[in-house]
């Protein structure tokens, strides 16, 4: 075995944490923009004076940042045996 084949590979874009972060991040951006630009006084009155779109959007962006940080600091690795093994149908 060479040193490169003994080293585990990273899952990269197939990491489910990044997919979840992308989805939450898109919704977070939409809610933040809605909260900043399109919330009326009547909307705030319905929510007991709280700009709920803004706060929910900011919260979702924080969760997105945590997911990305988690994926960067603790990447998933594929063991060398699994990466070298042929697929089931082959």
N, C-alpha and C positions, 0 to 999 in steps of 0.2 A: 504493500500500500504506500502511496506517496503521501506526503504531508497534506496536500490539497484535498485528497479524497478522504482523509481521516478527519478533517475539520468539518463540523456540522454547517449546513447551509441555512440561511435565513429564509423565512417564509415570505417576507417582503409584502407586496401588494395583496397577497392572499390572506393576510392577517385580518380576522373578522373585527378586531378592535378598530382598525382604520376605516373599515366600511361603516361601522356603527358611528364612529366619530364624524365621518362625512355627512351621514344623514342627519344627525343631531345638529351639526354645524350649519347645514343649509337652513333647517327650521329655525335655528337660533338667530341667524342673520335676518331672515324674513321677519321674525317677531321683533327683533331690535329695531329694524327700519320702520315697521308698522308703529311701534311704540314711540319712536322719536318723531316721525313725520306725519302720521295719520291718526293719532289719537285725539279725540275731541274732549271737551269738558263733560259732555253727556256720557261718553264712554267711561271717564274717570268716576263720575258720579255713580254709575252702575256697579263699579268695583270698589266702593267705599273710599274713594279718593286716591286709589293706588293705580299707577300706570302699569297694569298687570302684564301687558304685552312687552313692555320694556324690561321689566324685572325677570320675566320668564325667559326672554331672549338672552339676557345677560347670563342667567343661570345656565342655560343650554350651552352658551359659548364657553363658560368655565368648565362644564362637564366635557365638552369637546377637547379643550386644552389638556385636561387630565387624562383622557383616553389616549391622545397622541403622545403625551409625555410617558405614559405607561408603556405604549408600544415601542417607543424609542429606547427607554431605559431597560426594558425586559423583552427583547425581541424573541419571537418564536423561532426555534431551530428545528430543522428536519434532520434526524439521525442519518449518518452516511449509509447504513444498511437499507433504510427505506428509500433513499434517493437513488441507490444503485439497483434496486430490485426491479425486475420487469413488471409491467402492469398485469393485472389478473387475466385479461383477455389475450395476452401475447403468448 
